[in-house]
Amino acid sequence: MPSSGSSSRPTVLITGITGAARCVARAVALDLGRAGWQVCVHGSRSVEEALQLAADIRSFGAPAVAVADDPGSPVDAARIVAQCRETLGAPVCLVNATCEAHADSVATLTGESWAANFDIHLKVPVFLARAMFLDLPEGEIGNVINIIDRRVRGQRSEFLSYTLAQDGLWAATQALAVALAPRVRVNAIALSPDGTGAATGAPADDAVPMPGAIAEAVRFILEAPSLTGQLIALGRGEG
């Protein structure tokens, strides 16, 4: 576990406590809680799930809280990071695990589907990373880990704007790794073409059969101090 400078228990902010992503986000949150992190989970349309996850983490002795947006309002990244700081401490790690695909194609694409996918999968992660960076305590080294879809390695026309947003998140991972260095390392984990984490509208939990492996990859990134701007692809080799 990385040194946290001023605190013996660093704080991580985790998004994605909804839909298919919840088993990924849950596995990462529980794993980091057991490893000695303080865990702040962000729920947008999943406040009850976020509260339950925080309670589950606290049940084995790790500090954990849930933060939520105002219903119907755009995600306010600065406010989320401020809530995390006020309740647990300034986050030194951000894990973006949101997985909520709005299906569209060239024929069905609308401004609404475009905005929904780009807001959730590109705007929010970038603005959360910026907010964490601006709030990072002096002397701390931060980490941003983006959990992205394998569509960055194989396009699917029936999820046009979602695919483009995921491509954008991988591009943002690389750009932020440069822009935020040396204070923050930025990496990504891609869920593989064997079906792991593949979005199919609102994927079922069994579409993500290896959340434990994703948690292990998160810890690997945190424990590799020279790793930044990289993508780790997980899978069993199919495709």
C-alpha positions in Angstrom: 0.0 0.0 0.0 1.4 3.4 -0.9 2.5 5.8 1.8 -0.1 8.5 2.6 2.2 11.1 4.0 0.2 12.8 6.7 -2.2 9.9 7.4 -1.6 6.2 8.3 -4.9 5.5 6.5 -5.1 7.0 3.0 -8.5 7.7 1.5 -9.9 6.3 -1.8 -12.9 7.7 -3.6 -14.7 5.0 -5.7 -17.5 5.5 -8.2 -19.7 3.0 -10.0 -22.0 1.8 -7.2 -24.8 0.9 -9.6 -25.8 -1.7 -12.3 -23.2 -4.1 -13.5 -20.4 -1.9 -12.2 -21.5 -2.4 -8.6 -19.8 -5.8 -8.3 -16.5 -4.4 -9.7 -16.7 -1.2 -7.5 -17.8 -3.3 -4.5 -14.9 -5.8 -4.9 -12.4 -2.9 -5.2 -13.9 -1.0 -2.2 -13.9 -4.1 0.0 -10.4 -5.1 -1.0 -8.9 -1.7 -0.3 -10.8 -1.4 2.9 -9.2 -4.7 4.1 -5.8 -3.4 2.9 -6.0 -0.4 5.2 -7.6 2.3 3.2 -10.4 4.6 4.2 -13.1 4.2 1.6 -15.6 6.8 0.3 -18.1 5.4 -2.2 -20.0 7.7 -4.5 -23.6 6.8 -5.4 -25.5 8.8 -8.0 -28.8 7.0 -8.7 -27.7 4.3 -6.3 -27.6 5.9 -2.9 -29.0 2.9 -1.0 -26.4 0.6 -2.5 -23.6 3.1 -1.7 -24.8 3.3 1.9 -25.0 -0.5 2.2 -21.5 -0.9 0.8 -20.1 1.7 3.2 -21.8 -0.2 6.1 -20.3 -3.5 4.9 -16.8 -2.0 4.8 -17.3 -0.6 8.3 -18.4 -4.0 9.5 -14.8 -5.3 9.4 -13.4 -2.2 11.0 -12.4 0.0 8.0 -13.6 3.6 8.0 -16.1 4.1 5.1 -18.7 6.6 4.1 -21.1 7.2 1.2 -21.6 10.4 -0.7 -24.3 11.2 -3.2 -25.4 13.9 -5.7 -28.5 15.9 -5.4 -31.2 14.0 -7.3 -31.6 15.2 -10.9 -28.6 17.5 -10.7 -25.4 17.2 -12.7 -22.5 15.5 -10.9 -20.5 18.2 -9.0 -17.0 16.8 -8.9 -15.6 19.4 -6.6 -18.4 18.9 -4.1 -18.0 15.2 -4.1 -14.3 15.5 -3.3 -15.0 18.1 -0.7 -17.6 15.8 1.0 -15.0 13.0 1.0 -12.4 15.3 2.6 -14.8 16.5 5.2 -16.0 13.0 6.3 -12.8 10.9 5.9 -10.0 12.9 4.5 -8.8 14.3 1.2 -8.8 11.4 -1.3 -5.3 10.4 -2.6 -6.8 7.7 -4.9 -9.8 7.8 -7.3 -11.2 4.7 -8.9 -13.7 5.3 -11.7 -15.7 2.1 -12.2 -18.9 3.4 -13.7 -20.5 1.0 -16.3 -23.8 2.3 -17.7 -24.1 2.1 -21.5 -26.8 3.9 -23.4 -27.1 2.0 -26.7 -27.2 4.0 -29.9 -26.0 3.6 -33.5 -25.5 6.0 -36.5 -29.2 5.5 -37.2 -30.5 6.0 -33.6 -28.0 8.5 -32.2 -29.5 11.5 -30.5 -28.2 14.5 -28.6 -29.5 12.9 -25.4 -27.8 9.5 -25.8 -24.6 11.3 -26.8 -24.7 13.6 -23.8 -25.6 10.8 -21.4 -22.7 8.6 -22.5 -20.1 11.4 -22.6 -21.1 12.9 -19.3 -21.0 9.6 -17.4 -17.9 8.1 -19.0 -15.7 11.0 -19.9 -16.8 14.3 -18.3 -17.3 13.0 -14.8 -14.1 11.0 -14.5 -12.0 13.9 -15.9 -13.6 16.5 -13.6 -13.3 14.1 -10.6 -9.6 13.6 -11.4 -9.1 17.4 -11.6 -10.9 18.0 -8.3 -8.8 15.3 -6.5 -5.6 16.8 -8.0 -6.6 20.4 -6.9 -7.4 19.1 -3.4 -4.4 16.8 -3.0 -2.6 17.5 0.3 1.0 18.7 0.1 3.5 15.9 -0.1 1.0 13.3 -1.3 1.2 11.3 -4.5 -2.2 10.6 -5.9 -3.6 7.9 -8.1 -6.4 7.8 -10.6 -7.5 4.4 -12.0 -10.1 4.3 -14.7 -12.0 1.0 -15.3 -12.8 1.1 -19.0 -14.6 -1.2 -21.4 -12.8 -3.5 -23.9 -14.4 -1.5 -26.7 -11.2 0.6 -26.7 -9.7 -2.5 -28.3 -12.6 -3.6 -30.5 -15.4 -1.3 -31.7 -19.1 -2.1 -31.6 -21.4 0.0 -33.9 -24.5 -0.6 -31.8 -23.0 1.4 -28.9 -21.6 4.3 -30.9 -21.5 7.2 -28.5 -20.7 4.9 -25.6 -17.7 3.4 -27.5 -16.5 6.9 -28.4 -16.8 8.0 -24.8 -14.7 5.0 -23.7 -12.1 5.8 -26.3 -12.1 9.3 -24.9 -11.6 8.0 -21.4 -8.5 6.0 -22.5 -7.2 9.1 -24.3 -7.9 11.2 -21.2 -6.0 8.6 -19.1 -2.9 9.2 -21.2 -3.3 13.0 -21.3 -3.9 13.3 -17.6 -0.9 11.1 -16.8 1.2 13.8 -18.5 -0.7 16.8 -17.2 -0.9 15.7 -13.6 2.7 14.3 -13.3 4.5 14.0 -11.0 1.8 14.6 -8.3 -0.7 12.1 -9.7 -0.3 8.8 -11.5 -3.1 7.9 -14.0 -3.7 4.4 -15.3 -6.6 2.3 -16.7 -7.8 -1.3 -16.5 -9.7 -2.6 -19.5 -12.2 -5.4 -19.1 -11.5 -8.0 -21.7 -13.2 -9.3 -24.9 -14.2 -12.6 -23.2 -17.3 -10.9 -21.9 -15.9 -9.5 -18.7 -17.5 -6.2 -18.0 -18.8 -5.9 -21.6 -21.7 -3.4 -21.6 -24.8 -4.6 -23.2 -27.1 -1.7 -22.3 -27.5 -2.5 -18.6 -25.3 -5.5 -18.1 -26.1 -8.2 -15.5 -23.8 -8.8 -12.6 -22.7 -12.2 -14.2 -21.3 -10.2 -17.1 -18.4 -9.4 -14.7 -17.2 -12.8 -13.5 -13.8 -11.7 -12.2 -14.2 -8.7 -9.8 -11.5 -10.1 -7.6 -9.0 -10.0 -10.4 -9.9 -6.3 -11.0 -9.3 -5.6 -7.3 -5.9 -7.3 -7.6 -5.0 -5.1 -10.7 -6.0 -2.0 -8.7 -3.6 -3.0 -5.9 -0.9 -3.8 -8.5 -1.1 -0.3 -9.9 -1.1 1.3 -6.4 2.0 -0.7 -5.5 3.9 0.2 -8.7 5.3 3.7 -8.2 6.7 4.2 -11.7 3.5 3.1 -13.5 1.5 5.8 -15.2 -0.3 6.4 -18.5 -0.7 2.6 -18.9 -3.6 0.2 -19.7 -3.9 -3.2 -18.1 -6.2 -5.5 -20.1 -7.7 -8.4 -18.0 -9.1 -11.6 -19.4 -8.6 -15.2 -20.1 -7.0 -14.8 -23.5 -10.1 -15.4 -25.7 -10.6 -13.0 -28.6 
